Amino acid sequence: MIILSGCSAGRQELSAVSTAGAAIGSQDESIAEKTVQTARTTSSASSEASSAADTTVPANGMIFPESDTSLIMWKDLIVLSPEDLAFARNDFYARGGYAFVQQKYIDRYAKMSWYKINSDFSQDNFTEIQWANITLIQTAEKYKAGELMLIPSGTKLDYDQDGSLEILSYSSADEWHMSLVLQDGAETENWDILCEQPTGNMYLGDIDSTDGVLDLFADEFGPSDDLQSYVSAVRTNGLLQRDTIPGTGPSLIVDGSGFISTERRMQILMTWYAKVRYGLNGAGKLVFVPQDSYSMDNFACSTKTDIPLRTTNDSAGTVAFVVPAGTSVNLVSTDNIAWIEISTPAGTGWLQMVNGYTLADPNITAYDAFEGLIIAD
């Protein structure tokens, strides 16, 4: 059992976390209905959401012809285009006789001699292997967009890519812990996460497409300004605790590049946030990747007083112009040391901070200088 600590102080009472087996493809009616909603939105009928044109139809008519009885491997999915991933997912529905609505799927499967519409089609009849393959395809589709896949507790997948199914269960027994259990045959892997206000949400993704492992992300809960994700790689010889990073699953950009893009408190403007990156070191741990400049995402605010901006981020630089009080401006970037790049109607210039709270010129606090800041506490 591995204990991770150092999480933030959430300020909301823990919401109820369902520990019932919310496995994808469960036969429980209430869960199955949710599954239908999700699958219809992200598979057959929301393949309707896919705008891709039809691709070349394989000779056998299916992307993975054996996927009803054999597990698809992650390495075989991530090389596919989003269009082919959508077709691979819809192949399961076509084999079951789903009546497609979108024309591109009607046209594609009309070419298949084996495709027959089944008026009694129900995805509740999908097997564990079929559901595992569909879910992994959906994960790959999220991956192509730099996003993570929400995995309900009880979901069976080949998490460690050893060719067999494992079951992932997790729950929040109290407001200080989140417990994860990965059951792989007779082997059990436990991860007890010490944090405050866990969401009870677990996400699946792939930080590094070259290392052959998938990654789990456990979320914190609440309005805290420094929410974190607890990241673990799923290897055949057990979980590797990669570390804790700021941000929660839906806000992270994870696309297999070896880096995670997220937001982190900075030292500028009273612990403002900026976009940062974390990468993997030689030991597979996540570490902060320093940059010369960090995006502040063109955050809009306005000036409360006249503020002089310099031509460069150098104290020896001349004052380019003065921004009058009441001007709408955008915070562009920061070096997280002393300088902020600010875009104004008169042009872009640089503002120097004495520390994270006080402007160098004029000598006032950031709160007194700008209206509309979101101040981290």
N, C-alpha and C positions, 0 to 999 in steps of 0.2 A: 504494500500500500504506500502510495506516495502522497505526501501532504505538500501543497503549494500555498504560500501565504503572501501577504503584501497587497491585498486587494483594497479597493476604495471603500469609502463609507457611503453606502446608499442610504437614502432618507425616506424610503417608503416601505410599508409593511409588505412582507412577502406574499405574493399572490398564490392562490392554490395551484399546485402543480400536479397534473394528472399522472399517476404512475400506472394506470391501466395500460395493458399492452396495445399501444397505439401503432401496431405494426402495419406497415403498408400492405394492403391486400388481406387484412384481417376479415374474418367472416362475421364479426360483431356488427350488427346492423348500424348502430350509431357511428361507429368508426368507418364502416364501409361507405356510408353516405358521404362522410368527409373525403374519403378516398376517391369516390366517384367525382365529387366536386373538383378535387385537385387534378385527377387524371384527365377529366374532360376539359379542364381549363388548360392543362399543359401537355396533353397528348392529343387524342384524336380531334375533338372539336377545336382545341386551341392549337393544334397544328394549324388551325384556322388562323391563329395569330401570326403564323410564319408567312413571310412574304416571298420566300425563296421560290425560284422557278424549279421545275422538275429537273432532276439530274439524270444521268445515264442509268437506266435500269439494269441491275446485274443480270447475268444470264439466267440464274435460278429465280430471279424476281424478288429476292430479299437481300438486305444488307448482311444480316447474320442468319443464314438459313437454319442453323442448329440451335438458335437461341431459346427455343421452347424447352429444351432439355439440357442445354449446356450453359454454364456461366460465361458471360462476356467478360473479357479482361479490360481493365482500364487503359492499358497501353494501346489497345486496338480501337478504343473510342476516341482518345484525344487527338488522333491523327485525322479524324473525319471532319468535314465541314459541318457547320450548323444545319445546313439543308439535309445532308445525309443522316445526321443524328435524328432529325425530325422524322425522316422516312424510316429509320431503324426502329424508332419508338412506335410508329404507326403500323409497322409490319405485324406487331402482336395483335392489334385491333383488326387488321385486315384478315389475318388467319382465323380470327374468331368470328368473322362475318359482320363486323361493324359497318353500318350504312353511313358512309362519309358524306359530308355536306359540302366541303370546299372542293371546287372543281379540279384542282391539281391532283388531289388524292383520288377522286373519282376516275380521272383520266389514267392515273398511274396504275391503279389496281384493276381497272378494266382490262389491262393487257395481260393479267395473270389468269391462266386457265383455272387455277385452284381457288380464286376468289369468288365466294358465293355469299350474298347477303343473308344473314341469319336474323330473323325477326325476334328470336329469343336470346340475342347476344346479351351477355352481362360480364363485365370485367370482374365481378365477384368470383367467376370461375377460373381466373388466372391462378396458376400454381405459384409456390414460393419462388421457384427459379425464375418464372416469368416476371413476377413482381420485382425480384432482385435486379434483373436485367433492365427492366423499365426504369427503376429508380436510379440505377447507375447511369443510364443514358440521360435521364433528366439532370443528374449531377454534372455530366459532361457538358450538357447544354448550358447550364449555369456557369461552368468553368470557362466556356468560350466567351462569356460576357463578363468575366472577371468577378463572378459572384459565387456565393456559397449555397449549398443545398441544405435546407432544414430537414433534419432526420428525426422523425418521431421516436420516442422510446419504444423499444420492442421491434424495431426494424431489422430484418434479416438481410445482410449483404455480405459479399466477400470483401470485408474491410481490409484484410491483410494481404489480399491478392494471392492466396495460396491454392485457389481452385475449389474451395469449399465455403459454405455459408457460415457466418457467425451471427450472433444476435447481440445487439447493443441495447442495454437497458440503463436508464439513468433517472434519478429523482433528487428532489431537494427535501431532505427530512426536516430541516429547520432553516432559519435565515442565515446560517453561517457556513453551510456545507452544500456541496453538490456531489453526489456519489454516482460513479459510472462503473458498470460491469460489462465487460466484453466476454461473452461465452463462446469458446471455440472448441466444440467437442467436449472433451473432459477437462480442458484447460480453461481457467478463469483468470481474467486480468481485471484488477480493481484500480480505480483512480479516485481518490477522495480529495476533492478540491476544496480548500479552505478559503472561502471568500464571503463577502457580505451581499445578501440579497441576490442569489442566483436566479436567473429567469426560468430555469428548467428547460432551456433550449439548447440543442446540440446541432452543429452544422458540420457538413462534410465538404472538403475541397482538396486541392493539390497545390501546395506551395511551390514545389520544384518538380517539373514534369520529367526530370532526368533521374530522380532518385528512386523511382519505382514504388513509392509509398503514398498512401492517402493520409490526410490530416483531419483531426477532429478539433472543433472550436466550441468551447463551452462559454456561455454568456453570463454576465452579471445583469442585475435588474435594477430599475429605479431611476430617479432623476439625477443621480450623482453626476458631477461634471467630469469625472475621470473613470468612467466605466471601462472594464477590461474584458479581454477574451483570454481563456486559458487553452493553450494550443498543445496538441499531442500528435505525434506521428504514429500511425498504426503499422508496425512491422511484424513480420512472421515470428520474431523472437520477443515480442512484447511491445508495449507502448514506450515511446521516447518522449518525455516531457520537454517540449521545445522551449517553453517559457510563457510568460504573460505579456500581453501587449495591450496598449490602449485601444478602445473602440470595441464595438460588438459586431456579431456576425453580419447583419445586414449592411453595416457601414464599411466593412473591409473590402478591399479590392485584392482578390487572390486569383491569379491567372496562370500559375505554373512557371512564372519567370524566375522564381527563386526569391522573390521579394513580396512583401505585403505592404500595400499603401493604406494609410489610416490617418487619423488626426491625433495630435498630442499637444498637451499644454506646452506653451513656450514661455520664455522669460520676458517677452515683450508685451506691453500694454496690459499689465496686471494679470499675468499668466494667460494670455490669449492662446487660442488654438491655431495650429497651422498643419498643413499636409506634410506627412513624413513617410519614411520607408523603413521597414525592418527586413533584414536579410538573414540567410542561414550561414553560420560559420562552419568550419571543418568538422565540428562535433555534432552538427545538425541542430544547434541551438539558435534561437532567434535573437538577433542583436540589432540595436539601433544603428542606422546607417547615416552618419553625419553628411550634410550637404552645405554648400556655400549659401544657398538661398532656399527658403521654404515658402510655398504658396500660401497666401491668406485668402485665396479664392475670391478676390475682388469684393470683399465684404463692404457693404454700403453703410455709411454713417454720415454724420455732419459735424462741422467744427463749432465749438462753443465760443472760441476766441480767435483772434488773428494768429496764424501759425506760419512762420517762415520755413520754406523748404529749400534744401540745397540742391545743387546740380548733380552731385555724386554722393555716394555713401562714404564720405571722407570729411572729417572735421575741418580739413584745410580747404574744402570746396567752398565756393562762394554761394551766397543766397540767390537762388534763381528767381523766386517771387514769393510773395506773402499771400496766403490763403485767407480771405476775410472770414470773420465769424459768420455762421449761418450757411456756409457753403457745403453742398453735398459732395462727398468724396468717396473713394474706394480704397480700401487697404489691399495692396497688391501682393507684397511679399516682405519677408524679414530675414535677416541673417541670424536671428535668435541671440544676438549679442548686444547690438546697440542701434541698429538701423531698421527703418520701415520705409518701404517704397509706397508712395501714395499717388493715386491718380486723381486729378482735379480737372475742372473745366478749362483751366489755364495751362494744363500740361502735367507731366509727371515729375515729381521731385522726391527728395529724401529727407526724412525726419530722424533726428538723433535722440536717443533716450539715455539719460544718465544711468538709470536702472530700469527694471521692469515697470516702475510706477511713475517715474518723473521724466518729463521732457527736458532736454538740455536748453532749449530756447523756444518759447519762454519757460521759465522754471516753475511749472505747474504739473499737477498729476494728470495722468491720462484721462481719468474720469472728468476732470475739469476742462480738458481740451476737446473731448469728443462726446457727441450725443449719439446714443444707440449702440454702444459697445455691449457685448455680452461678457460680463466679467466672471471669470472662474473664481470660485471661492476656495 
